Amino acid sequence: MNFNPVPKRANIAIILIVILGTCNIAVAIEDESVNAQDGADVFLKYCAGCHGFDGMAEYEHAPSFSMGDRLQQSDQVLLHSVMQGKHGMPYWKDKLGVDEFRRAIAYLRVMAERHSSGLPPRQKPIPEKHYKFNPVGEDEDYWENRE
């Protein structure tokens, strides 16, 4: 005699819960990577002129995100730095949406992970046009065409 204390319907329900839970995890991971790839567009167009297209800073005091500079900070601290400006970096408040910056921060973390794994930090091509700030106190900011 085969005695199973859990009725067949309960077994099916447990299997469905496990399957649905796995799907939700997969969707969350996919959403994170989508956010990071959307963030690549923001980073490459607005941030890379100073922080480097491969996350290696163009300016001496700018963080090199591929090397993990400043990435020990929480997303909220990084977002605050971007919105309010920090040292020579001008503020971005009211220039782009908070969600765009959150996605760019997700991309910074992906770049650092790729670099630490021995992969190229950047997967997307450099955009035709990108923004490059001059450090605060210097001449105007400008759009730069890729050469």
Secondary structure, DSSP 8 states (H G I E B T S, - for coil): ----SS-HHHHHHHHHHHHHHHHHHHHHHHHHHHHHHHHHHHIIIIIHHHH-TTS--SSTTS--GGGTTTTTS-HHHHHHHHHH-BTTB---TTTS-HHHHHHHHHHHHHHHHHHHTTS-S--S---SEEEE---TTSS--EEEE--
